[in-house]
Amino acid sequence: MNCCVAGLQWGDEGKGKVVDILAEKSDLVVRFNGGANAGHTILIGDQRFALHLMPSGAVRTGCQCVIANGVVVDPAVLIEEIGGLKDRNISIDGRLFISENAHVVLDYHKLEDRLREEALGKNKIGTTARGIGPCYCDKVGRSYAVRMADLRNPEALKEKLRKIVSYKNKLFSALYNADPIRTEEVYEKCLSYRQALEPFIANTTQLLFEALQSGKNILFEGAQGALLDLDHGTFPYVTSSNASALGLGPGSGVPACHVHSFIGVVKAYMTRVGSGPFPAEQDNEIGQRIREKGHEYGTTTGRPRRCGWFDAVAVAYTARLGGITEVAMMHLDTLAGLDEVKICRAYRIRGREVNFFPGDQDDLASAECIYETLPGWHEDLSKIQRPEDLPANVIRYIQTAESLIGAPITMIGVGPKRSQVIYRKPV
């Protein structure tokens, strides 16, 4: 049975944990979008794994890991992650496959990212400065792009880099008055990347077709969240790839018709990193309480996340967008201790009640949340294992959320560990 896991908010929903759990019964885990700007955290016993490029199935030693064509690969980060796993006696030899068509993030991409963001001043996007956006720009522009396959041919790559670096230096000098970068330095790093990663470079589309034909269980893993989707998110405050489940097809080469279930992951509240509209944001004591109790600081950047109440308007939109068949709600334990909790059921925009997520960012920025206020709970949820043992107010919160979302909540996270997940049958 093939499954796709995607975030339904602005990322950081807990996808890594969900993928890790599902990977136990999967033959392959496939990352299909994004780059090292992702941060998927997995907790196994006392060990914490923070993965940025490696699929979250990497810690399952019987699972093959595929970094598909839709990902932009930072070789330095990937090599570090491979080394970190080996240090914990987790080998990926023979089970990691990197698409030969995946594009490569290099130092000039990271420099370009920083220079662009600095030039924007007050209008900055809030990028992680990992070079993701500039790499995707080069991919779309085609003329100055490097793919993993290029690492196999050093001589041709050297000539390609001369042209790219010459162009980038002209661009950086004219727009940002920046110092030039050296082709030789970029090339030498690429040679070291080749030495470390060439054994893993493969035609992953062929690999996945063969896996489908042989009836293997494939788990597709999205990065970031659907509200950051380049085409359907809160543009321009988005990432540079299709971060919703819609990115699965172009990002992996596998049509969605081969996927049997689409699991959308949410937090029991909302968080966002960086700039952009956030109707349910609580820039107050409630938001700070959620941030501290939920440890809401970026896995990739360490930046404090903006926090707010659960926005069912936004999640209902992204659930429909991705064809979500069931929802995993994480961090429900974080809301314990509040006398009341709220769910945004609609927006008020220009005096009118709106139930559909607006595409116009001015409308979204001006939206006021209309809340459903529910009684809170003070019980510790962390040791509960059966859905029937949940407090009545928690059950009411879950049922209200899933009725507004329009999809059943079948997994409930009550702590960071694998074991702290409660499984609920669809209603």
N, C-alpha and C positions, 0 to 999 in steps of 0.2 A: 504493500500500500504506500503510495507516494503522497507526501504532505509538504505544504509550504507554510513557513512561519514568517509573519511580517508584523512590524510595529504599527499601531494605529494612532499614535500620538506624535510628539516631536522627538522621538527616539528615547533611549534610556529606559524602556518599559520593562526590561527583564527578559529579553528574547534569548540571551545566552543560556539562561537557566532552563527555559522551556526547550530549546534545541538540545541541550545536553541531556535532558530527560528522555526526549523522543529518540535521540541518537542511539539509545540502548538497543532499539529494535530496528535500526536502519543500517543498510549496507554502505550507503554513501551519504555524506552531508555536503551540500553544494552552496557556496556563497556566490550570489549573483549580482551584487551591486556594491557601490561605495569603495572606500579605501581604508587607509589607516586612521581616518577620522572616526571610525566606529570604535566602540568600546564595549565588548561583551564580557561580563563577569560571571565566573563559575566558581562556586564554593564546594569543595569536596573534603569533608572532615574539617581539618584545620588548614587545609591548603586552599589558597585563593589564586585563581587564574584570571588574568586580565588579558583578553585576546583582542587584537585590532584587525588583523588580516586573516589569521588562521580560522577556518570554520570551527564553530563551537563543539563539533564532534571530535576535535583533535584529542581530547582527553580520554575518549573511548578507543582503546587500542585496537579493537576489532573493526573499526570504521574507516573507510576511505574518505579522504578529504579533497574536495575539488574547489579550486579558486577559478571561477569561470570567466568568460570573456568580458562580462560587464563590469568587472572589478578593475580598478586602477591600482597597480601593485607598487608599493614602496619596497624595493628589495632590501634596504637596510633594516627596516622594521621587521620584515618577514624573516630574515636571517636571524635577527635577535630573538624572535619568538620561537623559531625552531630550536635555537640553542637553549632557551629557557626551558622548553619542554624536555629536551634531552637531559638537562641538569636535574630534572625530576624523574628521570628514568622513563620518559615517554618518548619513544622513537616514532618518527613519521616516515622513515625510510620505506619505500615501496608502497606507501599509502597516501602520499600527497601528490596531487596533479594540478599544475598551474597551466591555464590556457595559453597557448602560444599566441593567441590573439588579444590577450589582456595587455593594456597599455601600461607603461612604466613611468612611475613618478621619480623624477631626478631633482638634483639640488636646485636647478634653475626654476623649476616649478614652485618650490618652496619660497625662493627669493621673490618670484613674481607675485605669489600669494600675499606675502608680507608687504611688498611695495604697493600693491593695489589697495589693500586694506588701510594702510597708513594714509594713502592719498584721498580716500573717501572721508576721512575725518569723522565728523558727527554722524555721517550716513553709512558708516561701516556695517557690513553684513553680520559680523560676528563669527567669521571663519576660524577654524582651528589652525590655520596657517600651515597645514600639512601638504600643500601643493595639489590638493585634490581637484579644485575648480580649474586651475590652469592646465592640468593634465587632460581633463575632459575637454577643455577648449581646444587643445592641440589635436585631440582625437577627432573632434568634429571638423576642425580646420584641415586635417589630413596631411598637409604639406610638411609639418614639423613635428611629427609624432614618432615615438619609439615604442615598439611592442616587444613582448617577451621573446618572440621568435628572432628578433634582431640580435639578441645576445649570443645567438649561435654562430653568427658570422662577424667576427671582430673587425676584419678589414673593411667590410661594407659599413659597419656601424660607425667606425672612426670617421669615414667620409661623411656620413649622415650627420654626425654630431658637429663636425666643422661647420656645416651649413646652418644647423639649428642654433648653435652657440653664437655664430656671427649675427644671425637675425635677432636673437634675444638681446645681445649686447647693444645693438642699435636701438632696440625698443626701450631697454632699461635706461640707456643714456638720454634718449630724447624725452621720455616721459617722466623719469624719476631722478635724472642726474646721478645714476648709480654707477659704482665702479664695475669694470668688466669682469666677467668670469672666464676661466681658462678651459679650453677644450680638453687639454691633456688631463686635467684633474677629473673632469667628468668621465673621460674615457677610462682612466685607470680604475675608477670606482666600478664602472661597468664590467671591466675584466674580472674584478673580485666577485661581483654579483654573478657573473657567468659561471665562475668556478664553483660557487656554492649552490646555485639554483638550477643549472642546466639539467641535472638528472631528473628534475621534477617537471620540466616543461613538456607539455603533451597536447595532442588534439583532443581537448576535453569534450567537444561536441560529439565526436565519434565515440568516445568513452561512454558518454551518457546515453547515446542511442543504443549501444550494445548492452548497457545495463538495463534499459527499458525492455529490450528484446528478450533478455534472459530472466525478466521478472523480479529483478532486485528491488528492494525498498529504498527509495530515494527521498531524502529530506532536504528541501530547499530553504536556505536561510537568507533573509533580507537584513540589510543594515540600515541604521537610522530609523525613521518612522514615516508613515504615509503623509503626515502634515508637512514633511520636508521634501516631498516628492517634487521634482523639477517642474513637471507639467501640471500637477494637481494640488500642490501644497500652497503654503502662504507666501507665494512669490512676491518680491525677490529674496525674502528671508528663508531660503530653502537650500538644500544640498544640490549637487551637480548631476545627480543620477535619479532614476525612477526608483524611489525608496518604498513605494507601495508594492503590493503583490503583483501589480501590473508589470513590474520590471522583470519578473521571472522569465518570460519568453525571450525577449531580446537579450537579457543578461546571461542566459545559460544556453540558449538554442533549443530548449525543450518547450513545446507548446503547452499552454495551461490545461488542455484537454487530457493530458496524461497525469494530472494531479487530482487526487481523490478528495483531499480535505485541505481547507485553507484556515489556518489558525491565526487569529489576530491577537496580539499581546497588548495589554494596557496596564497601567497602574490604576489603583483605586482612586487616584487623584491625577492632576496634570502637572507636568514640569516642562520647562523649556530652557535652553541655553542660548545665549546671544540675543540679538535684536529681533523685533517683529511683534505683531499684535498677539495678544493673549487675553481674550475676554474674561476668563475665569480666574485670572491671576489674583492672588492675595498678597499684596505687598504690605504686609502687616504682621501682627503677632501670630496669626494662624499660619501664614506662609512660612514664617521663620520656624515655627514649631514643627511643621511637616518637614522642612529642610533638615533640621537637626536630627529628628527621630528617624527619618528615612535615609540619612546620610547622603543627601542629595548634592553631591559634588561630582563633577565630570570624571569618568574613568580615563578619558583621553587627555583632558585639559586641566582637571582639578578645579575648574571654575564652579562657583556656587550656582545651582540651578534655580531659576524662578519657579515658584510653586503656587498651585491654586486648586480649587475644587474640580471634581470630575466634570468634564464637558461632554455630555451625551450628544449634543448637536454635532460636534466635531467628530466624535467616534462613530456615530451612526453613518455619517458621510463616508468616512474612510473604510468602514466595514462593507458598505455597499460598493464602494470603489474597487475593493480588492476581492469581491465575491466571497467574503468571509463566512465560513460555515459554523465556526465556534470561536469563543473568546476565552483567553486565559487572563484572569485579573490578578496581578501581582501586588505586593505591598499592602494588602488589606490590613495587616497588623499595625502599620504605621498610623492609621487613623484611630486606634484605640486610645481612650482617655479623653475624648471630646464629648461634650454634652449633646451636641448636635452636629450633623454632617449635612452637606448640601450637594446636590447634583443639578447642573445647568440643564434644563429641559427645553429652553428656547432662548432666542435673542430678541431684544427690542432694538430695532434699527429705524431711526427717523420716525419714532412714534408707532411703528408697526411691529407686531409680533411675527418673528420669522423662525421657521423650524428647519430650514435647509442651510447648510454651511455656505456663506457667501464667497463667490470667487473674487469680487472686488475688494481689494485690501483696505480701501478707505471705509467701506461698509463694515468690514471686520474690525477695524481699529475703533470705530464708533459704537460697536455693538455692546449693549448692556445685557448681562445675563439675567434670565428669569429662572429662579431657583426652585427646586423641590427640596424643602427642608425636612430632614428625617431625624429621629432620635439617634444619638450616638451610643457608644458602648464603652465600657471600662474593663471588660474581661481581657485576659491575656489569651491570644489566639495561637500562640507559637507552638503549643503542644497538641492542638486539636488535629485529628487525622480523618474524622468522618464528617460529612456535610451535615448530618442530623445533629451533631454535637455543637454546631455553631450557635451562638446566641441569637435570639429572635430578631434583634435589631440589625444584626449583621445579615441575616437571611433577607430581611426586608430591603436592606440597602442593595444587595446583589440582585434581587428580583426587580427592583425599581430600575436599576441600571440596565439589565438585560432587556426589559420591556421597552425602554427608550432607545437602546442600541438596535434592537431588532434581530439579535442573534443570541443563542444560549451561551452562558458563562459556564464552562465545563471544567476549568482548572482554577484553583484559588491558591494564591501564594500567601503564606502566613509567616514567612521567614526566609532567610537567604539560602538555606541548605536544600539539597535534593529532596530530602525527606519531608520538608515543610511545604508540601503541596497537597491540597485536598481535591479529590476528583469527584465531580458532580455529573450525573447523567443528564443529557439534554432533556428539557421539559417538552 
